[in-house]
Amino acid sequence: MKMDYDEAIKKEAAYFNKLFVKNYEVMDLHLSKRSKDPFFYWEDPKLEKIFVGKYLNRIIYPFSKKSLKILECGCGLGKISLELCRQNHIIDAYDISDNAIKYANEYYQSLKKKSHNFGTINYEVRDLNKIILPEEIYDLIVCHGSMHHILKSKRLIKEAHKSLKRGAKFLLLENVDQKSRLVKIFNAGIGILLSFLKPLKFYYKLLEKIKLIKSNKLVKKSYIKSFPLSPFEGVTGREMCTYFIEIFGKENVKIETANAFARNWVVKIPGPNFIRYPIARLIKRIDDILIKIGFVEGSSIFIEANKRN
């Protein structure tokens, strides 16, 4: 039996309410520490900087130093909005999760009491599939890692375009499925090799002995998805690029890709930072070269869409 929309969105919200717990180390980039689960590389600020740092900086440090009116779509626990707020901007931050909004707002309010030079954040629980935005009020709209959960992404992009002032921007950073079948096969093969090669098995056991990883759980995680996905996970793929071009106009949209290989399997290598981070940087450099010469296309997509009319 096909699930209706209202039932599906309730399940989506419930998923994130369970996922988002009160964890200040995740919601504040200033406090973030290395994640114990390698799949969640975005909780490790150094890995996130290696993989998507230049794009993240373009979102966090906007094109103007004056106070801007900004909308964040799918804010989660609020780490992006918080960084924008630290630059004295005015932010509306929307998410489907009650828990995410509650914990993000609590943390923001606690910081605001201690800081004199702080912007404002209006956190609200909103369904971005149905949202109606006011016309031409935002200087900037940002979306980081949330668009692939938006069932009606084309509608949201239309609303965003309507709500941007003339000359304003929509900046999006998203991960999507790898387009190239060759890259998919390679990444899958590497994941399996990481689990079965004898030298790596010895390496895992050594890390277990010196208490750097837990017994064999990470070995299985290197090629098996060990956590459940949300009902709307991956509903929006590369077609969102087409939507931006259609709505903003081809001449007003810039699309860049990154991470054909690096983000997919380097994050699955456990161990001390002095081993993992150099490997990540090396593979990222190779990635960048292969993408630049047009040999592959990355699975991380950065879109800058300008409203000209």
C-alpha positions as CSV (number, residue, x, y, z in Angstrom):
1,M,0.0,0.0,0.0
2,K,1.4,3.4,-1.0
3,M,2.1,5.7,1.9
4,D,0.4,9.1,1.7
5,Y,2.4,12.3,2.1
6,D,1.2,13.2,5.5
7,E,2.1,9.8,6.9
8,A,5.5,9.9,5.2
9,I,6.4,13.4,6.4
10,K,5.5,12.4,10.0
11,K,7.9,9.4,9.7
12,E,10.6,11.7,8.2
13,A,10.2,14.1,11.2
14,A,10.2,11.2,13.7
15,Y,13.4,9.8,12.1
16,F,15.3,13.1,12.7
17,N,13.8,13.6,16.1
18,K,15.4,10.3,17.1
19,L,18.6,11.2,15.3
20,F,19.0,14.7,16.6
21,V,19.9,14.6,20.3
22,K,21.2,17.3,22.6
23,N,24.9,17.2,21.6
24,Y,26.6,20.5,21.6
25,E,29.8,19.0,20.1
26,V,27.9,18.5,16.8
27,M,25.9,21.7,16.7
28,D,28.8,24.0,17.1
29,L,31.8,24.0,14.7
30,H,33.9,25.6,17.4
31,L,33.5,22.6,19.6
32,S,33.2,19.7,17.1
33,K,35.5,16.7,17.7
34,R,36.3,13.7,15.6
35,S,33.3,11.4,15.2
36,K,33.5,7.9,16.5
37,D,31.6,6.7,13.4
38,P,33.6,7.3,10.2
39,F,30.4,7.5,8.0
40,F,29.5,10.8,9.7
41,Y,32.6,12.7,8.4
42,W,30.8,16.0,8.8
43,E,31.1,15.6,12.5
44,D,34.8,15.7,12.1
45,P,35.7,19.3,11.3
46,K,39.1,18.4,9.9
47,L,37.8,15.8,7.5
48,E,34.9,18.1,6.5
49,K,37.5,20.9,5.8
50,I,39.5,18.5,3.6
51,F,36.5,17.3,1.5
52,V,34.3,20.3,1.2
53,G,36.1,23.1,3.1
54,K,36.3,25.6,0.3
55,Y,32.6,25.3,-0.5
56,L,31.6,25.4,3.2
57,N,33.6,28.6,3.6
58,R,31.6,30.2,0.7
59,I,28.4,29.4,2.6
60,I,29.6,30.4,6.1
61,Y,31.4,33.5,5.0
62,P,29.0,35.3,2.6
63,F,29.8,37.7,-0.2
64,S,29.1,40.8,2.0
65,K,30.4,41.8,5.5
66,K,27.3,43.9,6.2
67,S,24.4,42.4,8.1
68,L,22.4,40.2,5.7
69,K,18.9,38.7,5.9
70,I,19.5,34.9,5.4
71,L,17.4,31.8,5.1
72,E,18.8,28.3,5.9
73,C,16.8,25.4,4.5
74,G,17.1,22.3,6.6
75,C,19.2,23.7,9.4
76,G,19.4,20.5,11.6
77,L,21.1,21.3,14.9
78,G,22.0,24.8,13.6
79,K,25.8,24.8,13.1
80,I,25.7,26.7,9.8
81,S,23.2,29.3,11.1
82,L,25.3,29.7,14.3
83,E,28.4,30.6,12.2
84,L,26.4,33.1,10.2
85,C,25.0,34.5,13.4
86,R,28.5,35.0,14.7
87,Q,29.0,37.4,11.8
88,N,26.1,39.5,13.0
89,H,23.7,38.3,10.2
90,I,19.9,37.9,10.7
91,I,18.9,34.3,10.0
92,D,15.6,32.4,9.6
93,A,16.5,28.7,10.1
94,Y,13.9,26.0,9.3
95,D,13.8,22.2,9.8
96,I,11.3,19.4,10.0
97,S,12.6,18.1,13.3
98,D,11.1,19.5,16.6
99,N,14.1,18.2,18.5
100,A,16.7,19.8,16.2
101,I,14.9,23.2,16.4
102,K,14.5,22.9,20.2
103,Y,18.2,22.0,20.9
104,A,19.6,24.5,18.4
105,N,17.5,27.3,19.8
106,E,18.5,26.5,23.4
107,Y,22.1,26.5,22.5
108,Y,21.8,29.8,20.5
109,Q,20.0,31.5,23.4
110,S,22.7,30.4,25.9
111,L,25.5,31.8,23.6
112,K,23.6,35.1,22.9
113,K,23.5,35.9,26.6
114,K,27.3,35.8,26.7
115,S,28.0,37.7,23.5
116,H,27.4,41.4,22.6
117,N,28.3,41.2,18.9
118,F,25.9,38.5,17.8
119,G,23.2,38.4,15.1
120,T,19.8,36.8,15.5
121,I,18.4,33.4,14.6
122,N,14.7,32.7,14.2
123,Y,14.4,28.9,14.5
124,E,11.1,27.3,13.3
125,V,9.8,23.9,12.6
126,R,8.7,24.1,9.0
127,D,7.9,21.6,6.2
128,L,10.0,22.8,3.3
129,N,8.0,20.7,0.8
130,K,4.9,22.9,1.5
131,I,6.5,26.2,2.7
132,I,5.3,29.5,1.2
133,L,8.0,32.2,1.4
134,P,7.5,36.0,1.3
135,E,8.6,37.8,-1.8
136,E,12.1,39.4,-2.2
137,I,13.2,39.6,1.5
138,Y,16.4,37.5,1.6
139,D,19.9,38.6,0.7
140,L,21.1,34.9,0.7
141,I,19.5,31.5,1.0
142,V,21.7,28.5,2.0
143,C,21.2,24.7,2.1
144,H,23.8,22.3,3.3
145,G,23.2,18.6,3.0
146,S,19.4,18.8,3.2
147,M,18.1,19.1,-0.4
148,H,18.3,15.3,-0.9
149,H,15.5,15.0,1.8
150,I,13.2,17.4,0.0
151,L,10.5,15.5,-1.9
152,K,9.3,18.6,-3.8
153,S,12.7,20.2,-4.4
154,K,11.7,22.0,-7.6
155,R,8.8,23.7,-5.7
156,L,11.2,24.8,-2.9
157,I,13.7,26.2,-5.4
158,K,10.9,28.2,-7.0
159,E,9.9,29.6,-3.6
160,A,13.5,30.4,-2.8
161,H,13.9,32.3,-6.1
162,K,10.7,34.3,-5.4
163,S,11.9,35.1,-1.9
164,L,15.4,36.3,-2.9
165,K,16.1,40.0,-3.5
166,R,17.4,41.0,-6.9
167,G,21.1,40.3,-7.0
168,A,20.9,37.9,-4.2
169,K,22.1,34.3,-4.1
170,F,21.2,30.7,-3.3
171,L,24.2,28.6,-2.2
172,L,23.8,24.9,-2.0
173,L,26.2,22.1,-0.9
174,E,24.9,18.6,-1.4
175,N,26.0,15.0,-1.7
176,V,24.3,12.9,-4.4
177,D,24.7,9.4,-5.8
178,Q,27.8,8.9,-8.0
179,K,26.9,9.3,-11.7
180,S,29.7,7.2,-13.1
181,R,29.2,3.4,-13.1
182,L,33.0,3.0,-13.2
183,V,33.5,5.1,-10.1
184,K,30.6,3.2,-8.3
185,I,32.3,-0.1,-9.0
186,F,35.7,1.2,-8.0
187,N,34.4,2.6,-4.7
188,A,32.5,-0.6,-3.9
189,G,35.6,-2.7,-4.7
190,I,37.8,-0.6,-2.4
191,G,35.2,-0.9,0.4
192,I,35.4,-4.7,0.2
193,L,39.2,-4.7,0.0
194,L,39.4,-2.6,3.1
195,S,37.6,-5.4,4.9
196,F,39.4,-8.5,3.5
197,L,43.0,-7.6,2.7
198,K,45.2,-9.4,5.3
199,P,47.5,-6.4,5.9
200,L,44.5,-4.3,6.7
201,K,43.0,-7.0,8.9
202,F,46.3,-6.9,10.9
203,Y,46.0,-3.1,11.0
204,Y,42.5,-3.3,12.4
205,K,43.5,-5.8,15.0
206,L,46.4,-3.7,16.1
207,L,44.1,-0.7,16.5
208,E,41.8,-2.9,18.6
209,K,44.7,-4.0,20.8
210,I,45.7,-0.4,21.6
211,K,42.1,0.6,22.2
212,L,41.7,3.0,19.2
213,I,38.7,1.2,17.7
214,K,36.1,-1.2,19.0
215,S,36.2,-4.8,18.1
216,N,35.6,-5.4,14.3
217,K,32.5,-3.2,14.1
218,L,34.2,-0.7,11.8
219,V,35.5,-3.5,9.5
220,K,31.9,-4.4,8.7
221,K,30.9,-0.7,8.3
222,S,33.5,-0.3,5.6
223,Y,31.2,-1.9,3.0
224,I,27.8,-2.4,4.7
225,K,25.4,0.5,5.5
226,S,24.9,-0.1,9.2
227,F,22.5,2.7,9.9
228,P,18.8,3.1,8.8
229,L,17.9,5.7,6.3
230,S,15.1,8.3,6.5
231,P,11.9,7.8,4.4
232,F,12.9,10.7,2.1
233,E,16.6,9.8,1.9
234,G,18.0,10.5,-1.6
235,V,14.7,11.6,-3.1
236,T,16.4,14.5,-4.9
237,G,19.5,13.6,-7.0
238,R,21.3,15.4,-9.8
239,E,18.0,16.6,-11.3
240,M,18.2,19.5,-8.8
241,C,20.9,21.0,-11.0
242,T,18.4,21.0,-13.9
243,Y,15.8,22.7,-11.6
244,F,18.2,25.5,-10.6
245,I,19.1,26.1,-14.3
246,E,15.4,26.1,-15.3
247,I,14.3,28.5,-12.5
248,F,17.3,30.9,-12.3
249,G,18.5,30.7,-15.9
250,K,21.6,28.8,-17.2
251,E,23.7,32.0,-17.3
252,N,23.0,32.6,-13.6
253,V,24.0,29.2,-12.2
254,K,27.5,27.9,-11.5
255,I,27.9,24.2,-10.7
256,E,31.0,22.6,-9.3
257,T,31.6,19.0,-8.2
258,A,34.1,17.3,-5.9
259,N,34.9,14.0,-4.2
260,A,34.5,11.2,-6.8
261,F,36.5,8.8,-4.6
262,A,37.9,10.4,-1.4
263,R,34.7,11.0,0.6
264,N,33.3,7.5,-0.3
265,W,35.9,5.3,1.2
266,V,38.7,7.3,2.9
267,V,36.3,8.1,5.7
268,K,35.9,4.3,6.4
269,I,39.6,3.9,7.3
270,P,39.8,3.9,11.1
271,G,42.9,4.7,13.1
272,P,44.8,7.7,14.4
273,N,44.5,11.1,12.8
274,F,48.1,11.3,11.7
275,I,47.3,8.4,9.3
276,R,43.8,9.2,8.2
277,Y,44.1,12.9,7.5
278,P,47.2,12.7,5.2
279,I,45.5,9.8,3.2
280,A,42.4,11.9,2.9
281,R,44.4,14.9,1.6
282,L,46.3,12.8,-0.9
283,I,43.2,11.1,-2.4
284,K,41.4,14.5,-2.4
285,R,44.2,16.0,-4.6
286,I,44.0,13.1,-7.0
287,D,40.2,13.5,-7.1
288,D,40.5,17.2,-7.9
289,I,42.9,16.5,-10.8
290,L,40.6,13.8,-12.3
291,I,37.6,16.1,-12.0
292,K,39.4,19.1,-13.5
293,I,40.4,17.2,-16.6
294,G,36.9,15.9,-17.0
295,F,37.7,12.2,-16.4
296,V,35.1,11.8,-13.6
297,E,32.4,13.9,-11.9
298,G,32.2,14.3,-8.1
299,S,29.4,13.2,-5.8
300,S,29.6,16.5,-3.8
301,I,27.8,19.3,-5.7
302,F,28.1,23.0,-5.0
303,I,25.6,25.3,-6.7
304,E,25.7,29.1,-6.8
305,A,22.5,30.5,-8.2
306,N,22.2,34.3,-8.7
307,K,18.9,36.1,-9.0
308,R,19.3,38.6,-11.8
309,N,15.7,39.5,-12.5
